[in-house]
Amino acid sequence: WQAKDYQKRTGIECVLQQGKAEGSLPKKLSTALFRIFQETLTNVARHAKATRVNISFEIDAKQVQLKIHDNGVGIREERKLNPESLGLLGIQERANYWNGHAVITGVPNKGTTVALSIPLEQNEPTEQH
């Protein structure tokens, strides 16, 4: 529903490819993934000048993977490293909290990709907040 709402509000086409979904996620992890998804879409709307976002989501027995790719201007390396890029830092921190990884890459005039992988072996994050 978030992708449909985003598409309606921004006019940016969202294409969702949902892979296999084995099992369910802990509620707190689901919330963290949702927040990462929201922040990524917000960044696309604000900065990417994109017309399309491709989203893939898959859960298997070992991990959950979320990949969001836009066809915009592509994030520059200095933007990723800027300590004032709080949204990007939040994405990284949420992934790290769950022992996962978020990789953010940009290619000039071809877009930005946020690729997230979180292992499901542990049921609790690495530290409590």
WORA-V888429 format. One record per run of one state. SS is the DSSP state (a for helix, b for strand, c for the rest). FROM is the first residue (numbers start at 1). TO is the last residue. If there is no record, write none. Layout:
ss;from;to
SS;FROM;TO
SS;FROM;TO
This chain:
ss;from;to
c;1;1
a;2;10
c;11;12
b;13;21
c;22;26
a;27;48
c;49;51
b;52;59
c;60;62
b;63;70
c;71;76
a;77;81
c;82;85
a;86;97
c;98;100
b;101;107
c;108;110
b;111;119
c;120;129
